[in-house]
């Protein structure tokens, strides 16, 4: 049976390192092991998206925030910062967690789960 799980990778060694990318605006493009990530600082949280508008796979490098939405710089499509949803399509949103001042990026991956229960034999 297939099962989704989160694969975590260290994105930043500290929150301060992440904050350096937001010196001029509330969005930043940062390379990672998952590809180019669109980081968004909104209200009191951080959000991470695949750096592609799903409408035509254009990069979101020059996007901006309008209310609670990211706006594509090419066709003005709006996507919710909260969940990535847009009018007819959605941006891929990564999981973000902060533990011990480190910032982790999580991607859903499909894994195999055989559902086997092992019994210890003495």
Secondary structure as UniProt FT lines:
FT   STRAND          2..12
FT   HELIX           15..19
FT   HELIX           20..22
FT   STRAND          27..32
FT   TURN            33..34
FT   STRAND          35..42
FT   TURN            43..44
FT   STRAND          45..50
FT   TURN            54..57
FT   TURN            61..62
FT   STRAND          64..66
FT   TURN            67..68
FT   STRAND          69..71
FT   TURN            73..75
FT   STRAND          78..80
FT   TURN            81..83
FT   STRAND          85..86
FT   STRAND          93..99
FT   TURN            100..101
FT   STRAND          102..112
//
